[in-house]
Amino acid sequence: MSFFSGKVVIVTGGTDGIGKAMVNKLVNDGAKVVTCGRNYDKLYQLQTLYAGQTLLAVPADISNESDCKNLIEQGRNVFGHIDILINNAGISMRALFSETELDTIRRLMDINFWGSVYCTKYALPDILKNKGTVAAVSSIAGYRGLPGRSGYSASKFALQGWMEALRTELLHTGVNVMWVCPGYTKSNIRNVALNKNTQPQGESPLDENSLMSADECAIHILKAVEKRKRTLVLTPKGKETILLNRVAPDMADKMIYKFFFKNGELIK
């Protein structure tokens, strides 16, 4: 029997990419799954795909506190309680800070940071009672600021700092608090990443076919949830970046600049 069988799991942003892959695996493993998204058509398709199975798809913009509260309450009302919350929903950006409208930064903070805070606040009483797990999908950008992604980096630094504080507060409660850093994964996140004008850029600067699949990433994340890990960094390059930034930050600056820029122009 799967670890997740019978457990109530909320996954935010479950209509695309890693979130959808986690929803698929959790439903197949016998979990009772609650997920959300802003696209009604994608939510309907997901609900239809698992008709008769234990999936609840709720329309929600997680940057909105009321939507987050409603998401948690619907999950509790339908399934009785909550065991695990995976704060997965997020958005990226690609623009130099000097050219970026401040609304872009605000939007990133509202979704990537505040969305996790809202959902966790309303789910925490159940998770405390059931000694469950609060997890968040973060990024290497939460350990090391990345050029062209200043707002994204800020939101992930904030997320990880808040999660670390929460983990320490809950250290003796039986609740596990963890965050994972997938690295570049094949998904829609770069296509919907915000540009300097707070609009989706509509394309990916990377070769998506060369990246880890969302399904593989989902397996790693759910295994880490099952094992109640503290953190998970999925790629060797991510681990190298964190280590280099810790022991030789000046060298990290130069190497990261070289990776993201060509002839002074942002390329990734």
Secondary structure as GFF3:
##gff-version 3
##sequence-region A 1 268
A	DSSP	beta_strand	8	11	.	.	.	ID=ss1
A	DSSP	alpha_helix	17	28	.	.	.	ID=ss2
A	DSSP	beta_strand	32	37	.	.	.	ID=ss3
A	DSSP	alpha_helix	40	49	.	.	.	ID=ss4
A	DSSP	beta_strand	55	59	.	.	.	ID=ss5
A	DSSP	alpha_helix	65	79	.	.	.	ID=ss6
A	DSSP	beta_strand	84	87	.	.	.	ID=ss7
A	DSSP	three_ten_helix	97	99	.	.	.	ID=ss8
A	DSSP	alpha_helix	102	108	.	.	.	ID=ss9
A	DSSP	pi_helix	109	114	.	.	.	ID=ss10
A	DSSP	alpha_helix	115	130	.	.	.	ID=ss11
A	DSSP	beta_strand	133	137	.	.	.	ID=ss12
A	DSSP	three_ten_helix	140	142	.	.	.	ID=ss13
A	DSSP	alpha_helix	150	169	.	.	.	ID=ss14
A	DSSP	beta_strand	176	181	.	.	.	ID=ss15
A	DSSP	three_ten_helix	208	210	.	.	.	ID=ss16
A	DSSP	alpha_helix	214	226	.	.	.	ID=ss17
A	DSSP	beta_strand	231	233	.	.	.	ID=ss18
A	DSSP	alpha_helix	236	247	.	.	.	ID=ss19
A	DSSP	alpha_helix	249	260	.	.	.	ID=ss20
A	DSSP	beta_strand	261	262	.	.	.	ID=ss21
A	DSSP	beta_strand	265	266	.	.	.	ID=ss22
###
